[in-house]
Amino acid sequence: MLALSRNHDEVESTLLRTLELVRKEFLETPGQGLAPPETARRVALDAEVCVLTLERLIEGRFLMRTHHAFLARAVGTDSDA
């Protein structure tokens, strides 16, 4: 049971680091939309992991989809959010 808990903690830690990495990329490019493949290249993530991360940031209202299927920072999001 301890090994499973430790593995869960490692996964959670990795997820948080990945979310922060992608969040920082969007904070460094204010007003610019990025397509998921471009985001994956910029932050050196596997495409599938990047899409899952972007979906999580959309659910948290940090990012939003645009009509061109690009992602942009959601209006009114705080840089510390």
C-alpha positions as a Markdown table, in Angstrom:
| # | Residue | x | y | z |
|---|---|---|---|---|
| 1 | Met | 0.0 | 0.0 | 0.0 |
| 2 | Leu | 2.9 | 2.4 | 0.8 |
| 3 | Ala | 4.4 | 1.8 | -2.7 |
| 4 | Leu | 1.0 | 2.7 | -4.3 |
| 5 | Ser | 0.7 | 5.8 | -2.3 |
| 6 | Arg | 4.3 | 6.9 | -3.2 |
| 7 | Asn | 3.6 | 6.3 | -6.9 |
| 8 | His | 0.4 | 8.4 | -6.6 |
| 9 | Asp | 2.4 | 11.2 | -5.0 |
| 10 | Glu | 4.9 | 11.0 | -7.8 |
| 11 | Val | 2.2 | 11.2 | -10.5 |
| 12 | Glu | 0.6 | 14.1 | -8.7 |
| 13 | Ser | 3.9 | 15.9 | -8.4 |
| 14 | Thr | 4.6 | 15.4 | -12.1 |
| 15 | Leu | 1.1 | 16.6 | -13.1 |
| 16 | Leu | 1.6 | 19.8 | -11.0 |
| 17 | Arg | 5.0 | 20.5 | -12.6 |
| 18 | Thr | 3.5 | 19.9 | -16.1 |
| 19 | Leu | 0.6 | 22.2 | -15.4 |
| 20 | Glu | 3.0 | 24.9 | -14.2 |
| 21 | Leu | 5.3 | 24.5 | -17.2 |
| 22 | Val | 2.4 | 25.0 | -19.6 |
| 23 | Arg | 0.9 | 27.8 | -17.6 |
| 24 | Lys | 4.2 | 29.7 | -17.6 |
| 25 | Glu | 4.4 | 29.4 | -21.4 |
| 26 | Phe | 1.0 | 31.1 | -21.7 |
| 27 | Leu | 2.0 | 33.8 | -19.1 |
| 28 | Glu | 5.1 | 34.5 | -21.1 |
| 29 | Thr | 3.1 | 35.1 | -24.3 |
| 30 | Pro | 0.2 | 37.3 | -23.3 |
| 31 | Gly | -2.5 | 37.8 | -25.9 |
| 32 | Gln | -1.1 | 35.0 | -28.1 |
| 33 | Gly | -3.0 | 31.9 | -28.9 |
| 34 | Leu | -1.1 | 28.6 | -29.3 |
| 35 | Ala | -2.3 | 25.5 | -31.0 |
| 36 | Pro | -1.8 | 22.3 | -29.0 |
| 37 | Pro | 1.0 | 20.9 | -31.3 |
| 38 | Glu | 2.9 | 24.2 | -31.0 |
| 39 | Thr | 2.5 | 24.2 | -27.2 |
| 40 | Ala | 3.8 | 20.7 | -27.1 |
| 41 | Arg | 6.9 | 21.7 | -29.1 |
| 42 | Arg | 7.5 | 24.8 | -27.0 |
| 43 | Val | 7.4 | 22.9 | -23.7 |
| 44 | Ala | 8.9 | 19.7 | -25.0 |
| 45 | Leu | 6.0 | 17.5 | -24.0 |
| 46 | Asp | 4.5 | 14.4 | -25.6 |
| 47 | Ala | 1.5 | 15.5 | -27.7 |
| 48 | Glu | -1.0 | 13.4 | -25.7 |
| 49 | Val | 0.3 | 14.6 | -22.3 |
| 50 | Cys | 0.2 | 18.2 | -23.6 |
| 51 | Val | -3.5 | 17.9 | -24.7 |
| 52 | Leu | -4.5 | 16.4 | -21.4 |
| 53 | Thr | -2.7 | 19.3 | -19.6 |
| 54 | Leu | -4.3 | 21.9 | -21.8 |
| 55 | Glu | -7.7 | 20.3 | -21.1 |
| 56 | Arg | -7.1 | 20.5 | -17.4 |
| 57 | Leu | -6.1 | 24.2 | -17.7 |
| 58 | Ile | -9.3 | 24.8 | -19.8 |
| 59 | Glu | -11.4 | 23.1 | -17.1 |
| 60 | Gly | -9.7 | 25.4 | -14.5 |
| 61 | Arg | -10.6 | 28.4 | -16.7 |
| 62 | Phe | -7.0 | 29.5 | -17.1 |
| 63 | Leu | -7.2 | 28.8 | -20.8 |
| 64 | Met | -10.0 | 28.9 | -23.3 |
| 65 | Arg | -10.5 | 27.6 | -26.9 |
| 66 | Thr | -10.9 | 30.2 | -29.7 |
| 67 | His | -12.9 | 29.8 | -32.8 |
| 68 | His | -9.8 | 28.6 | -34.6 |
| 69 | Ala | -9.2 | 25.8 | -32.1 |
| 70 | Phe | -6.3 | 27.6 | -30.7 |
| 71 | Leu | -5.8 | 28.2 | -27.0 |
| 72 | Ala | -5.5 | 31.5 | -25.3 |
| 73 | Arg | -5.5 | 32.8 | -21.7 |
| 74 | Ala | -9.0 | 33.2 | -20.4 |
| 75 | Val | -10.1 | 36.8 | -19.9 |
| 76 | Gly | -9.8 | 37.9 | -16.4 |
| 77 | Thr | -7.4 | 35.2 | -15.2 |
| 78 | Asp | -4.9 | 36.2 | -12.6 |
| 79 | Ser | -1.3 | 35.4 | -13.4 |
| 80 | Asp | -1.0 | 33.8 | -9.9 |
| 81 | Ala | -4.1 | 31.6 | -10.4 |
